[in-house]
Amino acid sequence: MRRSDFHFELPDELIAQYPLPERAASRLLVLEAGAMQPRDGHFTDLPGLLRPHDLLVFNNTRVMRARLFAAKETGGRVEMLVERVLEPRVAVAHLRASKSPKPGAQLSIDGVPRIEVIGREDDLFRLRALDDDFAVLMERFGHMPLPPYITRADELADETRYQTVYARRDGAVAAPTAGLHFDETLLTRLDALGVERAEITLHVGAGTFRPVRVDDLDQHHMHSEWLEVDEALCARVAETRARGGRVIAVGTTSVRALETAAATGELRPYRGESRLFIRPGYRFRVVDAMVTNFHLPESTLLMLVCAFAGYERMMAAYRHAVVERYRFFSYGDAMFLSCVREDAQRQSPLIE
């Protein structure tokens, strides 16, 4: 398949610029196994789609206040997006400026030199904090790194709403957005039903928004993200299988983490980088169903959900969502998808 196979028309007014007043107030499009047509519902319907002993797997990453605004020694403006903190005072970041700063350049924040450019690694710049650690700089001067399709500046409310209620491990520059719909009330309802919960960590990088630039998908270089699937999670999955429950990933990040950890054919603890590119033809080894938001046209995330729920059904569901005026992307509505396991999927994982 080619990139152009994943195109759909999306009116700009369907791209949600703000979250709804309540987290669980969004709509939910449901596409279950065996159903050719989606059905419309609300996110509060989710407990009715789950069964006791199903296992919901959440990504507990926490979004850093990773966007910093600085000035070069010449006075030119620089926008930084910290991709990853390597050491307390060393980080790699995307820089946007009229002219890229060279190694040795100092960047001022609030009129004080606070960061030095020490090198470049492909599209990323290696930076050194001059006084405070990067954690301190981001906490003091940082902004929430809203996605590029949200065209407004970040606001105070984004500090909580662009963060899941269960986020606890700093490291992401984008939210695992399927989790934004869960509030404490809904989680309590799920607990009362006997639905199990477990966590993985995948620190979402800015590469998640990087467009696929080649039409031949074999030529696409997947971005790398750090993840951890621990031994306790692997045991929980095994227990779920033994009880006849389903493994339900909350978000594409949880899918990628679980499937990366099962790349050898068996789910095992995993800690490190992943470049797993899931597209039609991929055989899912762990995940039975998933909760996800709506994704960008021609994106790797749309390719993932097409692999998961079936290409024709998924693209038809997206067209339905446009007609029915669902809200798209990070602050938009959600989907509940069941995995379609077909003979055509029985290939090896596509890992760079």
N, C-alpha and C positions, 0 to 999 in steps of 0.2 A: 504494500500500500504506500501511497505517497502523501506528502503534507497536504496537498490540495483536497484530498479525500475527507479532510477533517475541517473543512470550512463551513461556516454557517453565517447567515446575516443576523446581526444583533443591533437593534436600534440603541443609540447612545443613552436614551432615557431609561433603559432597563438596567443600566449599570448603577448599582446602589452606591450612593455617596455617603450615606449615613446608616447606622444600624437602626432597627426598629426600637421603640422604647423599651420593650421587654425582650430578653434573649430568646425565649422559647415561642415568641409570637410569629415567627416566620412560617411560611408555607412549606409543605413537604410533598414532593412528587415521588410516588412509589412505583417501582418497576420490579416486580417479583419474578422469580423463575417460572417459566411457562406462560407468562402473560406477554402478549404482543403489544398491548397498549398500556401506557402508564395511567395511573389514577391520581387525582388531586386530593390533597389532604392538608393537615397542619402538623407542625413539628410536635405538638403535644399528643399527636396520635402515635408517636413512636413506641410507647410501651405496649400498645396493642399489636405491634409487629414482632415483638420479641417474646421469648419463652423462658421459663425458669431454666437456669443452668446455661443459657447463652452467655458468652463471654464478650463484653465490650472492651476493646483495646484502645486506650487513649494515648495521645502523644503529650507528655507533660512538659515539653519545652516551653520556655518563657521568652517572650520577645524583649530584646534589649532596646533601650532608648538609643538606637544606633545611628540616627541621623544627626550630624554635627555641622554647624555652619562656622566657617573660619575665613581668615583673610591672609593672602600672601604678603610677603614683605613689600611688594609693589602696591599693595592695596587691593589687588584683584580678589574677587569673591571665590571661595571654594566651598563646595558642598561635599561632605564626606558621608559615606554609608559604611560603617564598620561591619565587615563580613564575618570576621572571626578574631577573637582575642587569643593570641598564641602564648603570650606570657603576660604578667600583670601590666607591663609597660610596652609591650610589642603587639601590634595588631596588623591585619591586612584589611584594606578597605577599597571601595570604589571611590574615585575622586571625580568630581565634575567641575571644570574650570574653563575659562576661555583659552588658557594655555596651561598644559600640564606642568606642575612643579617638578623640578629636578631633584635628585638626591642631594641632601644637605639643606634644602629649603626649609624654613621654619614657618609654621602656620599659627596665627594668633586667633585666640577665641576671647571675646570680650576685651580686646585690646592688649592681651598678654600672650607672648609666645608660649605655646603649650605642647605643640606637636612638631616633630621633625620627620621629614621624608627621608627614609634611609635606603630605599630601593624600589624596584618594580618587579612583579611576577605576573607576566601576561597582562590581563586586564586589571589586576589588583596592584595597589601600592602598599609597600611595607612601611609602617609608621612606628615611631618611637615616642612615647609620652615623655615630656621633659621633666615634669615634676610629679604630678599625681598619676595613679594607675588609670588605665582606660575605664575601669568600672566606675571610678570616681568621676572622671570627665563626663561619661555618659549620663550618670545620675544627676550631675550638676547642670550640664549644658545640653544634654541630648533631647531629641524629639522622637516620638514614635514614628517608625518608618512605614508610613502608609503606602500601599501599592501605587504604582504609576497611574493606574486607571482611576484612582480617587484623586480628583483634580483640585481639591481644596487643601489648605494647610491643616496640619493636625491641630486638634483642639483638646482641652482638658479632659473631656469625656472619653477620648480615645485611649487615655492611659489605662482605663479599666475595660472598655468595650473591645479594644483590639488585643485582648488577652483572655485566655480561657480562665474559668473560675478555678481550675485545678493546676494551672501552670506553676512550676516550682523549680525548674532547672534553666538558668539563664543561658542563652546562646543563640537564639533565633533572631533573624532580621525580618521575618514575616510570620504571621500567625498561622497555626494549623486550623484553618478557618471553619472546618466542619464542627469543631469543638466549641465554637463561639455560641452555638444555639443552646448549649446545656447550661441550666442554672441549678442551684441547690435543690429547689423544689422538684424538678424533674429527676435529678439524680436520686433523691429520696424515694420517689415513686418507683424507680427502677430497682432500687435496693429492696423495697417491700415486695416486689414481684419475684424476687429470687434471681434477678439478672446479675451476673458476676461482673466485676470490674478489674482491669489490670492496666499497667502502664508500660510504654516504651518511651525512649527519647530519640527524637530526630530533630536536630537543629536546622530549621528551614533556612536556606540561603537565598540571596537575591537572585541566584540563577534560576529559581523557580519561575521567575517572570521573563526569563530570556527567551525570545522567540526562536522557533525552529526556522533556520534560514535556508535550508536546503530542501528540495522537493523529494529527493531520494533519502528515505529515513535511515538507510544503512550508513549514510555519511554524517548523520547528526552525532555530535559529541555531547553526551549527557553531562550536566554539571554534577559536581561531587558534593555530598552532604554527610556530616558526621552523625552516627547513630549508635545506640546501645540497646540491645535486647539481652536481658539477663537470664540467668538460670531459673529464677523464680517464675518469670513469664513463660518460659518453655514448659515448666512443670504445670502451670495453670492451663496451658493449651492442651497438654496431654490429658489432664483431668477432665477438661471440657469434652474432649473427644470420647473419653471413656463413659461419660454420662449421657452421651448422645446430643450434647449441645453444639451450637454453632459458634464459630469465631467471627466476630463482627468488628471490623476495623472502623474507627472513627477518623475518617479522613484518608486522603491518598498518602499522606506521610506515614501513617500507621501501616498501610498496605505495603509501601516500599520497604519499611523496616522489617516487617515480618517475612516478606518474600526474600529479602536479601539474606536474612538469617537462615532461610531454608534453601538456599541456592544449591547446596550439595544433595538435596533430596530429602533431608531430614532437618527439622527445626532444631537449631543449636544456638547456644549463647554467641553473641557477636558484638564486637565493639570496634568501630573503625569507620572508614569511608565507604560510601556506596555510590556507584554510578549506574545503578540498575535502571534500564530503559524498558518499561513495560508497554507493549503495543499489541495489536491484534496478532494472534499466533502464540502468545505467551500462555504457558500452563500454570495456573495458580495452584500453589501447594498448601497454603495455610488458610487463607481468608475465604469465608463462605458468603458473607454479605458485608456491605459497607454503607456508612453515612458519609455524604460528601456534598460540597457546594457545586454550583455550576462554574465551568471553567472557560478559559479563553479559547476562541477559535484557533485551530491549527496548533494547539499547545500539546506538550507531552502529557499533561494531566488529562486532557480530553482523550488522548490516545489510550491512556491507562484505563479510563472508565469504559471506553469502547471495547477494549480487550476483556474487561470484567463482565459486562452485561450484554455483549454482542453489538457489533458495529451498527447494523441496520436498526435494531431496536433503540440503541442509544442516540443515534442521530435523529431518529423520529421523535424521541422524547425531548430532545433539545428544540426541535421545531415546534413541538407542542408547547413547551415552556415559553417560547417567544410569543406564540399566538395568545396564550393565557396570561401574558404579562407578569411572569415570574420575575423576581429581582435577582440580578446576576452578580457573581464574584464574591469578594471577601465578606461584605456586609449584606449579601443577598440571601436568597432562600436555599433550601437543602433538598437532597434526594436520598432515598433509601433504595439500594440496589442489591439484588441477589446475583450471585456468580453463575454464569452460564458455562458449564464445563462441557466442551464439545471435542470431538476427535480432532478438529482443526487446531485446537489449542495445544495438543500434545507435542510440544517442541521443547527444547532446552531453553532455560532463561537467557535473555539477551543481555549480557553483561559485558561492558567494555573492560 
